[in-house]
């Protein structure tokens, strides 16, 4: 049975699916990277994704416009991000616990809205793959790299935008300064609260887009708790990548390839228990965190509230 994996069609399918499945990981983890770089841990990513996924799907379904759906997801994520920023910055609540609270809120509200506004699972016609003349028709390469929709390409583009912002701009310098030593940044005239509001809100918006990529670009359906822990894996990816966008992308691809592999295991009816196959990405999450926690140093002010004058 294992020889089924070594056919060209299956290998191309696994790689192409892995590139596509990395999309929500990338949006969510890149957004979370900005937040953590400024010193705020947001464990509510999963809830933001669920509400973003529902908003995108419902607006797309009712208006017939996918771009309106994407905008709705962005606004929903932005609002959730602002809420998290207010709780963690103004109220100085424990970030981990408040993040879990936002996750449960997103989980419950998305479930309630689904039951009240939809009731049953329906599908939409999501974003279609972009056709690149000549390139999309290339054997193997075309199937792997040039047969995806705009949200997939957007996710990879955001990785390099994030790298540039964090490493080549004044804003990136301020974000890292606030995450390392908010007291020193404040003494130099940098508004710690503004920077953290900006990064957490941006992270929320990115989580909303991550949810939208699931419901109107990859799966084209909304189901209750459809993220299934993906948001928490995205948070883990930030640690795995050492708060560096390019390394985070590498981690996202690793996880998505494992996810793609387990899907193909089921498609090909390879005699591996389906529950074991589904567990693979989550087991990898635990292993990755155990390995990386020994070799990376988080931003010094991560999870630590800042109060001016103290």
Helices and strands as residue ranges (DSSP letters): G 2-6, H 8-37, H 45-63, H 66-85, I 86-90, H 95-117, G 135-137, H 141-145, H 150-168, H 170-180, H 182-187, H 192-213, I 214-218, H 230-240, H 245-267, H 274-292
